[in-house]
Amino acid sequence: MSINITHKQFILGDYRTAVMKLGATVSLLLANTILGKKMISAGTVAPDGAGTSSANTGTGTLVLNATTPLLVGAKAGTYTAKCTTAATSTPTDAIFTVYDPSGVSIGTTDAGVSGNTFAKQIKFVVTDKATAGDEVAFVVGDGFAIPVVSLGADGELAVWNPDAIDGSQIPYAILAEDAPINVATQNISVFIEGTFNADEAVVSDGVAVKQAFDSLREKGIFLIHQADNGRYAAYEA
């Protein structure tokens, strides 16, 4: 099967669109941009100590990385970071053990006064005695709960990024119209089925559009490349 296509033609046949939520955008997104869908997100960190209402004795903090709080292997559920060795006057930093949502230990990190970074599945800095003027060191049993939320149907669309780990690394849909800069989510029309010109699809610099072919095909979206003779082999991989 082959299809005749003009140079700038993107839609090659019947198609379906839907209105979905696109996450905040810092720059204009062009129509025909391939999108992924975020499936997990880091939630709000909360104290998880042995005190009243899970309060901590120590006044230190655990702060998720602002750019990449989730790393490869991150799972939906609640991670915990527990102080398993208190700081000493030697001095030795307090030691925190980090557990995944299944309760399996995935490593330890020191809670230094200046903060130390933990980076396995989740990324954060835990800092001991962080409240100026009222500093209290962590004690064994102090801890933090770090929820990783499964977004499911409520997940927002984002520019497809093969290196992401939040779900947007999997191609999901194609932007049907330009999306303006927006500090909040916005409703936008996207292609969810159809056959399209791969040469007019928009991807980030350094990303090969062919990497999206298989995942989009599974969703009923077919991308076709132009052949040298001006014909298009349908469903070409």
N, C-alpha and C positions, 0 to 999 in steps of 0.2 A: 504494500500500500504506500502511496506517496501523495504529497500535498503541495500544491503551488502556493508560494508565499511571497508577498512583496517585502521589500527591505525592512520597513519599520513596523510591519504588521505584528501584533502580539497575540491577539485572540485568533485562534485557528479553526474554531468550530463552536459547537454548543458549549455552554458553560453555566455554572451556578455560582451565585454570590451569597454572602451572608454578612450581617452586621455584627462585628465582634469588638471587644475592648482592646485597644492598643495602649501599652504602657506609656509613661511620660517620655517625651522625645526632646532631645537637646538640639536637634537640627531637623530641617525639612527631610522627610522621607518621600522618595519618589514613587509614583505608581510603578507597578511591576516588581517591587522589592519583595524578595522571598522572606517570609517570616517564620519564626518558631513560636512556641507557646511555653511560657514559664509554668512549671508543674510543682516546684517546691520553692519555699522562701523562708529565710531566717526570721524568726519572730523576736519578741522583746525578752531580753535576759531578765531573770528574776532571782533574788536570793533564794537559797535552798539549804539553809543551815538547820541546826538542831534546836534553835530557840523558838520563842513564841511566833506563831504564824510563819514558821520556816525562816525566821530572821537569822542573820549572821552575827557572831560576836565581833569579828573584824570589820573594819570600816573600809577595806579595800574594794576594788571594783573589777569587773570583767567586762571588757568592751569588745564587741564584734568588729572585725575589720570592715570599714565603710565601703570598700570597693569590692572585695571578694570574700564575703563571710562564709560562703559555701565553696568547698573544694571537691575534687573528684572523689566519688564514693559517698557523698553526703546522702543521708537517708531521712525520710520523713519520720517524725517522732521527736522525743525530747532527749537531748544530750545533757549530761550532768558533768560538772567539774567539782570534785570534792577535795578539800584539804586533808591530805593523809599524813602529812608531816608538818608540824608547826615550825615557824622560824625560831632559831636559837640566837643567843648573844655572841656566838662564835665569830662572825655571824654566818648563819646559814639561812637561805631563803625558805619560805614555806613552799612545800611541794603539793601540787594539785594533780590528782589522777583524773583523767577524762574518760567518760563512759559513753558509748553510743546508745541509741534508743533501745537496743536489746540488752543493755547492761554489761556489754563486753568492754573491757578496758582497751583503749586505743592509744594510750601513751600518757606521759606526764609532762608537766611544765613547772618551772620555778616562778613563784610570785615575788619578784624583786621589787624594791621600792620604786625603781624606774620603769618597771613593767617588762614582761617577757612574752614573746609571741609563740602561740601554739598553732600549728598548721597541719592538720591531718583530718580530712573530711570537713572540718569547720576551722575557721581562723579567727583568733581572738588574742587580746592581750589581757593578762591578769596582773593587777598591781596591788601590792600589800600596803596597808596603812595610807590610803589615798586621800583621806579627808583632813585637810590642813587644819591645825588647831585642836583637833579631837581625834588623834590617830590611835587606833587600836589594832594590834596585829591579828591576823587570822589564827584561829585555833582549829584543831582537828575536828572535823565534822562540818565546818563552814563549807559553803559551796554555792553553786549557781546552776540554775536550770536554763538551758538554751533550746527553745523549741524550734524545730524545723517543720514548717507547716506544709501539708499536701494541699495544693491549690485546686486540683481537679478541674471541674467545669468553670471555676472562677478565675483560672489562670489568665494572665494578660499576655497578649501577643507582643513580640519584640523582634527586632532584626535578627534573622537567623545567624547564629554564630557557632560554627562547628566546635569551637573550643570551650563553649559554655558548659555548665554542669547543672543548670537549674531547669532543664527541659527544653530551653530555646536552642539547643544544639541539634534538635531534630526538626527538619523542615515541616511546616504545618499548613501554611496557606500562602497566598500571594496578594500583596496590596493592590487593590483595584483603582485607587485614586491617590493623589498626593496627600500626605499627612503633615499638617503644619506642626511647628514647634509647640509643645504644650507641657506645662509643668505637672499636669495631672493626666489621668487616663482619659481617652476619648473614644467615642464610638466611630468605627471606620468600616467601609465596605471592603471585603476581601473575596478573592476567588477561592472557592473550596472544591471545585471540580472543573474539568475542562482540558483542552489541549492548547498549548501555548508555544510561542517562539522562544526557544532557549536563548537565542542571541540578543533578545531584548529584555531578558530578565535582569534584575538589578541585585547585585550582591556586594558585600564589603570588599575593600581592597585586599588582595592576596587570597581570596576565596574562589575556588573553582565551582562554577554553577553545576557541573556534572556531579558534584558530591551530593546534590539535592535530589537527583533523578529518582533513585530507588525509593526513598522515603515518600516523596510526593506521589509517585506512581501508586503506592499502597493506599493513598488517600483519594485516588481518582484524578490526580493532576498529572498530565503528561507534558513533558518538555521535549521539544524537537529542535535539533540543530540544522542549520543550512548546509547542504552538500555543495561541493564545488560546481556541480552542473546546474545549480539553481533549483534542484528538487529537494524535498524534505522526506527523509525516511521516517515514517510515523513510529513513534515510541522508541526512537533510536537511543541507545544507552551510551 
